[in-house]
Amino acid sequence: MKLAVVLCCLLTLFLGCQQEGTKKPSNLIEEEKMSLVLEDVLLMESYYQSKHGIPGIYKDALEESLSGVFKKHHITKKQFKDSYVYYASQPETFKELNTSIMDRLSRQIP
């Protein structure tokens, strides 16, 4: 009887901890464009990290630069954030986004 109660509790805990996934936002950036935007964001963050090291030092400059990235791609910061959260909740899709970024960047290396 105790085993049945323990198994029931474990099953309830397991099922209760599973995420249903993030709801698809109405302003979702399509995957190919998100990959390009995310590449620019990652490159910008890498640049500031390597130049300044401590996030507190470059936070404002990075925010301003990211505004330029969003403007370049005709999206808003909120749209990027909503899309990022959605894609991050989709492990396979997020992995594909990152793989496509790595492939593009690898082709740029002489």
C-alpha positions as CSV (number, residue, x, y, z in Angstrom):
1,M,0.0,0.0,0.0
2,K,2.8,2.4,0.9
3,L,4.5,1.7,-2.4
4,A,1.3,2.6,-4.3
5,V,1.0,5.9,-2.4
6,V,4.7,6.7,-3.1
7,L,4.3,5.8,-6.8
8,C,1.1,7.9,-7.0
9,C,2.9,10.9,-5.4
10,L,5.9,10.5,-7.7
11,L,3.7,10.3,-10.8
12,T,1.7,13.4,-9.7
13,L,5.0,15.3,-9.0
14,F,6.4,14.3,-12.4
15,L,3.3,15.2,-14.3
16,G,2.9,18.5,-12.4
17,C,6.4,19.6,-13.1
18,Q,6.2,19.1,-16.9
19,Q,5.8,22.4,-18.8
20,E,3.0,22.7,-21.2
21,G,5.2,24.9,-23.3
22,T,5.1,28.6,-23.9
23,K,2.2,29.8,-25.9
24,K,3.1,30.9,-29.4
25,P,3.0,34.8,-29.4
26,S,1.0,36.6,-32.0
27,N,4.0,38.7,-32.9
28,L,6.4,35.7,-33.4
29,I,9.4,36.3,-35.6
30,E,9.6,33.5,-38.2
31,E,12.5,31.0,-37.7
32,E,14.8,32.2,-40.5
33,K,14.5,35.8,-39.6
34,M,14.9,35.0,-35.9
35,S,18.1,33.1,-36.7
36,L,19.5,36.2,-38.4
37,V,18.4,38.5,-35.6
38,L,19.8,36.2,-32.9
39,E,23.1,36.0,-34.7
40,D,23.4,39.8,-34.7
41,V,22.5,39.9,-31.0
42,L,25.0,37.2,-30.1
43,L,27.8,38.9,-32.1
44,M,27.0,42.2,-30.4
45,E,27.0,40.7,-26.9
46,S,30.3,38.9,-27.7
47,Y,31.9,42.1,-28.9
48,Y,30.9,44.0,-25.7
49,Q,31.9,41.1,-23.5
50,S,35.3,40.8,-25.0
51,K,35.9,44.5,-25.0
52,H,34.7,45.4,-21.5
53,G,34.4,42.1,-19.6
54,I,32.0,43.2,-16.9
55,P,28.3,43.5,-17.9
56,G,27.7,46.5,-15.7
57,I,30.2,48.5,-17.6
58,Y,28.7,48.0,-21.1
59,K,25.0,47.4,-20.4
60,D,23.8,50.8,-21.6
61,A,26.0,50.7,-24.7
62,L,24.8,47.2,-25.5
63,E,21.2,48.2,-25.1
64,E,21.7,51.1,-27.5
65,S,23.4,48.8,-30.0
66,L,20.7,46.2,-29.7
67,S,18.1,48.8,-30.5
68,G,20.0,49.3,-33.8
69,V,19.9,45.6,-34.5
70,F,16.1,45.5,-33.9
71,K,15.6,48.5,-36.1
72,K,17.8,46.9,-38.9
73,H,15.5,43.9,-38.8
74,H,12.3,45.9,-38.4
75,I,11.3,44.3,-35.1
76,T,10.7,45.6,-31.6
77,K,12.6,44.6,-28.4
78,K,9.3,43.1,-27.1
79,Q,8.8,41.1,-30.3
80,F,12.4,39.7,-30.0
81,K,11.9,38.9,-26.3
82,D,8.6,37.1,-26.9
83,S,10.0,35.2,-29.8
84,Y,13.2,34.3,-27.9
85,V,11.2,33.0,-24.9
86,Y,8.9,30.9,-27.3
87,Y,11.8,29.4,-29.3
88,A,13.8,28.7,-26.1
89,S,10.8,26.7,-24.8
90,Q,11.0,24.5,-28.0
91,P,14.3,22.7,-27.6
92,E,14.5,21.1,-31.0
93,T,13.6,24.4,-32.8
94,F,16.0,26.3,-30.6
95,K,18.8,23.9,-31.3
96,E,18.1,24.3,-35.1
97,L,18.3,28.1,-34.8
98,N,21.6,27.9,-33.0
99,T,23.0,25.3,-35.4
100,S,22.1,27.5,-38.4
101,I,23.9,30.4,-36.7
102,M,27.0,28.3,-36.1
103,D,26.9,27.1,-39.7
104,R,26.7,30.6,-41.1
105,L,29.5,31.8,-38.8
106,S,31.7,28.8,-39.6
107,R,31.5,29.6,-43.3
108,Q,32.8,33.1,-42.6
109,I,36.0,31.8,-41.1
110,P,38.8,31.7,-43.7
